[in-house]
Amino acid sequence: MGPLVARVEPYALVGLSPGTHLGMPSAHLTLVLTLDAPLELSGGPMGPDRHRLRVSLAGLHTTPVSIHHEGRMRGIQLALTPAGCRALLACPAGELAERVVEGADVLGRLADDLRDRLHEAVDADEQVRLVAAGLGRRAALEPMDPRLARAWERLAHSHGRVTIAELADAAGWSRRHFTQRFTAEFGQGPKVVAGLLRFGRSREMVRRGIPAVEVAQRCGYADQSHLVREWRRHTGTTPGRWAGEDDIAFVQDRTSEAGAS
């Protein structure tokens, strides 16, 4: 779905020990359509109480959500861009910042229609095609200010390594006005988004087993200690501990890579 959806990731996890998986902060909005039990979520923007969602929709947030499971999880996860939020959900990403909501309340009947069709899919590839077709019919032109769109693209392509001053100058605005407009559109300020982008890149490198010293250098952190501090701030844990303890993150990544388009 081009610029609207960054990733579509079917997942089917069975035979795992019951436990808790960390839903990590991201620079994308996250839409999850479950195909068995509802997601049971707590923490982060959800607060301490547990919530059960058949369709989970999360805006940009800076702390993790705990996903409680009984060893079996099946569904499909989409990473929506801010442009995709406008086109598919008819609202700016800023309206969903630091929130996790029941996606059916936003998608309406389409949420149940998609889940029904996904249950009938024969494999992950068909699931991806069904979701793309269903959301594609919903897509509408909801353009954002092109100066903000370009600023987001520059930040994303650089993995957060463009300064606010450079972005403001390119937009023709003062830094203060740029920051206000950026925050209103995306729900987080440019500095926070840059941090989420760096964190996202570092997480992928950690998942691939790249040493923390190299991850810090390649992602623009001052040093390994800086990397660890940012991980603690965003996740409450360290890269090494996450890599050693969160089995679902790695199983789901392998499943996702096989089914993503």
N, C-alpha and C positions, 0 to 999 in steps of 0.2 A: 504493500500500500504506500510505497514511496515515502514522501516526507512526513506522512501522518503517523505511521507506526514504525518504530525503530526495530523491534523484534517481536516475533510471534513464537511462543515456546510451549508446545505440548509437553506434559509430564505425566508419568505413571510410575508411582513409587509404591512398592509392596514389600512385605517381609522385613520391614525395619523395626527397630525397637521403639516403643512409644517414647515421646520426648518433646522437645521444643526446638524449633528452627527459627533462626533470626531472619526476618524480612528486612533487608538492608535498605538504608536511605539511598536514593537514586536521583539523578537529574531528569528522569522520566516519570510520568504518571504511570501507575501500575494498575492494570485491569486484569482480574483473575476470574475466570468462569469455572466453577467447580463441577466435577462430574460424579462425585459420590457425596460424602458428608460435607456440610458447610464448613468453611474455614472457621476455626476458633481462634480469635485474635485478642491480644491485650498488649498494653505498654505503648510507649511512644505517644502519638497523637490519640490513641484509643483510650488512654488512662489505665488505671490498674484493673478495672473489671474486664471480664471476658465477654466478647461479642461474637455471635455466630452469623456469618454472612455467606449466602449462596453465591453472590457475585460481589467481589471486593473491588472497590475503586479507591485508590490512594493518590492524593496529590503529592507535590514535592514536600518532603519532610526530612529533618536532619537527625532524627534518632530512630532506632530500629523498632519494628513491631515483632512481638513474639507470636509465633504460629504454633499452637499446641496440636499434637497429632497422636493417633493411636498406631502408627506404623504403616499407614496406608494413605496415600494422597493421589488424586487423579484429577486432571483438569487442563486448562490452557491459560497461559499468562501472556499478556501483551504489554509492551513498553510503548506508551503513547508519547509523542512529542507534544510540545505546547501547541504547535499548529494542528496536530491531530485532536487535541482537546477541543479547540475551537470548532473544527470541522465535524467531529463525531459526537461531541457532547454539547455543542452550542454554548460554550462558556469559556472565558479565559482561564488558564491554569491557576491564576491567582485566586479564583473562587474556591479552589479545592486544596489550597496550601495548608499543610499541617492538619489534614483531615483524612480519615478513612471512612467511607460511607458504603451503604448497600447500593451496589451498582445498578440493581434493578430499578431503584428509585430515579435514576438518571436516564437509563436506557429504555425504561418502560417495557412494553411487551417484547421488544427485540431480545431482551436478556433471556426470557424463557424460551423464545423461538430458537435462539442460538444453542442453548443448552440441550434442547430436544434434538436438534440436528446433530450436535456433536456426539450424543449418545449412539447415534446410528452410524457414525463414521467407521470405516473399516481399518483405518490406520492414521498415524500422525499427519501424513501429508494431506489426507482428505480433511482432517480437522482444520488445518491451516487454510485450505481452499474455502471451506465453508465459512469460517470466520471472516476471511477477506471479502467474500462475496456479500455476506450479511451486512458488515460494516460499510462496505463500499456503496451499497444502496442507500445508506443513511447519510453519507458524507455530503456536506453542504459547504458552500464558500463562505467562510467566516474570517475574512482577512484581518490580521493584526497590522499595526503600523509597520511599514517596511523597514524603518530604521531599527525598531526593536527586533524584528525578524533577523535582520543582518547581524545585529549585535549578538543574538543567541547563537547564530551559526558560527560566528567567529570564535566565541567562547567554546562551543562544542568541538569544533575542528581542532582547536589548540589544546583541548583537554584542560581548560581553565587557566591557560598561561598567557592571557592578554590582560593588560591593566585596565582599570576602570577609566583612567584618563584617556587611553587610546580609544576605548569604545565610545566615550562621551564626545571626543573630538570628531570621530567618524560620523556620529549622529548629528553633530552641529549643535549640541546642547551643553549647558554647564554640567559639571559632575553631579551637582545636587539634583538638578532637574532630570538628568538621565537616570540617576538612581531611583528617584521617585516613580518615574514612568516604568522603568524595568520591574520594580517591585510590584507595582499595581498589576502589571500584565502577567507576571510569572509567579507571584506569591512569595518570592524570596529575592533578596538583593543580589546584585552581581557578584559581590564578594562571596556570599554564601553559595551561590550556584557554581562559581569557580571552584570552591572547595569540594562540592559534591562531585563535580566532573573529575577532579584530581583523585578523589577517593574512589570513584567508580573504576578509573583506570588502574589504580593500585590494587583494587580487589581482584580484577582479572589477572593481574600479574602474580599476585599471591596464590591464586587458584592454580596457576600453571607451575607453581613451585619455584619461581624466580626469587633469589635471596633478597631479604628486606633491604639491605644496603643498596643493591642495584635498583630495586623498586623506588626507593626514596629519591635516588639520583634522577631516574628517568621520568618520574612524575612531578618533579619540581619542588620537592620538599627540601628544607635546608639540610637535613641529615636524617639518620634513622630514628633518632629520638623524636624529631618533629613528626615523622610518619606515624610512630606509635601513639603520640599524643592525639593526633587527628583521628586515628582509629578508635581510641578510647572515647573520644568526644562523640563520634558518630555511632559507635556500636556498643560501647561499654566493655570491649575486650581488645585483645591485641591480634595482629595478623597471625602470629604463630599459633595462638590458642584457637582462633577461629578455624585455621587450616586443619588443626588436629582434632577438633571436637564436633564441628557441624557437618556430619556426614551427608545430610540431605542437600546442602548447598552443592556438593560435588557430584552426587548422583543426579540431581536435577540438572546441573550444567551439562553433564554428558548426555542426558536424555534430550535436553533442549537443543543441543548442537545437532543431534540426529534429525530433529523435526523442524527446526527453524527455517524460515525462508527469507 
